[in-house]
Amino acid sequence: MNIKFEIPEGAYPPHIYDTLRAEVATAYIQHEMRKYFPSVHDEHVWSSINSDIEDWFQKTMSIRDFWNGVHGMAMGFKLQNGMMQNITAENVAWRKEDFPVSELHFGTDQSHWTGVETLSAREILDHYSKGGINEENKEMFRAHENDPVIVLRKKRGEEIHNSIYDGNRRVSLAILDAREKVPAYIGEYMSEEWKPKNFWLPTSFLMDIVENGELASDYDATLNILKKFITLSRSGEYELRERVLVGKNEFRMRLAKDIFGA
């Protein structure tokens, strides 16, 4: 028997319902889906799939299922560490614009195709303007070239970089094509502390902590880590109380009592 867990309207902090954050996540899912079904070439089919994915947020899925699903794809398939935290962080504001390629920094070393040991797109552009563009490299990055990239303004030492969070290949192609701008979602910290706050803490993550804590027979460690993690996320606190620590399991019941006094 399937049990439906109802979620009251407004159960989570307001920014978790933000449509632009959901748009960033939706664009990421749409881009990734094409990678997983490379034999599908019909654009009418992809148009239908993209339309269905756009309906996930608040139409065909609950808020919980949507953000948990994004986490599952980002981490389960790609180990996109920090993706969910930054998209859903209360102190990160998002916008969409055509962004100058020269102002971007790669998140990982791109010397395997550029021959330049740098993370700066500007330095790679300079390299190609002097030595010409290698046409053979273009086809590696041609697919999905117009999908928006995801960029996070990050602090490295004393410098602030526009770091490519997702879209290294798309930016690589823009460099090879000598394009000045790429469509991008830009995330920017709005607090003095440059780390995400009050983000979505996946329900499955909390469930894993509880399940593995019980398997390890380590109640104290499980209790302490849950108490710490829910201080990072009000939505995570709600999920732990209303979805994870439920039922008649003694281990979970004891945790619920010691954390929430229930």
N, C-alpha and C positions, 0 to 999 in steps of 0.2 A: 504494500500500500504506500502510495506517495503522499507525503505530508506537505501541504502548501504553507509556507511561512509568510504571512502577510506583513508588509512593511508600511507602517503609518506614514502618511505624507509629512515631509519635513523631518524625518527621523535623523537625517544626516545634516552636517553643516551646509549652509547655502552654496558654498563654492563647489561642492560635490555635484550639484545639479547644473552647473554652468555649461551652457551649450557650446561655447567655444572650446572648452577643454574636451568635451565630447567630440567635437569636430576634429581636433588634433588626433585623438585616439582612433576615430573612425577612418580618417585618411591613412593612418598607419596600418590598420587592419586591411583596408582595401588594397594597399600596395603589397602587403605581405601575401595576401591570398593569391595574387597572380604568380608569385614565385612557387607556390605549392601545387598549382595546376597548370604547368607549362604547356600541356597539350591543348588547352582551350584557347583558341585564337579568335573566335567569333566575338566581335565587339558588342553585338546585341546581347549575347549571353552575359558578358561582363557588365554591361549597363544594368541588366536586371539584378545581377549579384550585388553590384555597388548600391543599387537602390534598396535592396533588402538590408544590407549592412547599415545604411543610413537610418533605417527604421528601428534598429536595435535599441537605440537610446530612447527610453521612456515610451516607446510604442509597442514593440514586440517583446521587450525584456524589461525586467525591473532594474532599478538603479544598481542594486546588488549584483545581479547577473551580468549586467553590462561591464562594470568595472572589474569584476572577477574574471570575466571572459577576456578582456584586454590584457590583464595580468597573465592569464594562462598562455596566451599567444606570445606575448613579449618575452616572458621568462621561459616558458616551456619549450618554445621552438628556438629562440635566439639568444637567451640569456642576456636580455637587454637590461642590465643592472641599472636601477635608478629610474627607468622609464616611467613606471607608475607613480613613484614618489614625486617626480618633478611635474608631470602632467596634472596631477591632482593636488599639489601642494597649495595651501591657502596663501602663502607668501610669494608665489610665482604667478605673474600676470602674463597672459598669452595674447599675441596679435598675429595677423597674417599680412604679409606684404611681399613684394618682389625685392629681394635683398641682394646687395652687391656681392658678387663672388669674391672679389678681392679682400673683403672684410671678414671672410670666414676662416676658421681654423678646423683642420681635420681632427677627429677624436683619436685616430690611430695613424701610425706611420704609413705613408703612401709611396715610399721609395721604390716598391716593387714594380711600379709602372711609370713613375716620374723620373727616377734616378736622382731625386733630390731628397736629402734627409732633412725634412722640415714638416711642420704641421700647418704652416701658413699657406693659404691658397694664393696669396699675393706673390710669394716667392716662387711658387710653382708656375704661376702665370708669367712671371718675368723669365723663368727658365725657358718656357715654350716660345715666348715672343722672340727670344734670341736664337733658339735652335730649330724653330719650326715645330709643327704639330705632327705627331706620329699618327697617321691615319689608321694604321692597323690596330691601335688601341681602342678606337672608338666603339667598335661593335661589342666589346665586352660590357659596355655600360649603356647601350642604346635603349634597352627595354625600360619602359615606364619613366622616360626621361622628364616628363612634364609633371609628375607627381610632386607635391610640395615636400621639401625636406624639413626635418625638425631640428631646430637650433636652440641651444641654451647658452645664455650669456653667463660665463663662468669666470671666477677669479683664479688666476694661476700666479702665485706670488703676489706681486703688486700690480700685475697687468690684468685687464679684463678682456677675455677672448669670446668671440662668437663661435662656440664650439658645435660642430655638427654632431647631433645626437643620433640621427638616422638619415642616411642619404649620401654616404661617402661616394658611391658610384655615380649618383646623379650629379653631384658637384664636380666629380672628375670629368664627366662628359661635358659639362658646361665649360670647364677649362679647356678641354680639347677642341671644343667648338668655338672658343674665344667669345663666349657669351658673357655679358657684363653682369646679368642678374639671374637669379633663380627664384621660383615661388617658394616661400618658406613660412613655417610657423616659428615665431620667435618667442621664447620664454625668458622672462627677466625677473630676477629676485627684487622684491619690493621691501625687503627688510635689511637691516645692517648685517645680519648673520647670513652667510651664503650657504645655507643648507635648507632642504625642504622641511616644512612644518605642517602639521595637521593634514597629512595626506591620507589617501585610501590605503588601509591595511587589509590585504586580501583575507577573506574568510577562510580559504583553504590553508593559508599560512598559519593562522591561529589554530585551526583544527589539527594541523600537523604537529604543532608544538604540544598540544594536549595529548594527542594519540601517542606520539613518541615518548613523551614524558611518562605516560602510564606504562608503556612497554619497557622503559628503562627503570621503572619503579623508583623514580626520583621526583617525589612530590615537591620538595622545597625548591629545587631548581626550576621546575615548571611554574610554580607560583611566583617566584621572583622575576622570571623573565616576562611572564604575562603582565605583571604589575608595571614593569618598566615599559613594555611596548605600548600599552594602551595610553600611556602619557603622551605618546607621539601622535595619537590619532583618535579624535572623538568618534569618528565613524567606526574605527576598530574597536573602541570600547563598546559601542552599541552592538556590533556583530558578535563580540565575545559573550556579551550578556544574553542577547536574544536568539542567537543562532548556534553558538558553539557549546556553551555550558548549559545545555538543556537535557532533558530526559532524566532517567533514574540511575544512571551510572554513578557509582559512589565517588569515584575519582573526580568526575566533573562537578558533582554536587558539592563536594568539599571545597573545590576551587571557587565555585560560585559564592559560597558562604564566606570564604576568607577574603575574596576580592570585593564583593558587592554587599556583603552582609545579608545575603538572601538565604 
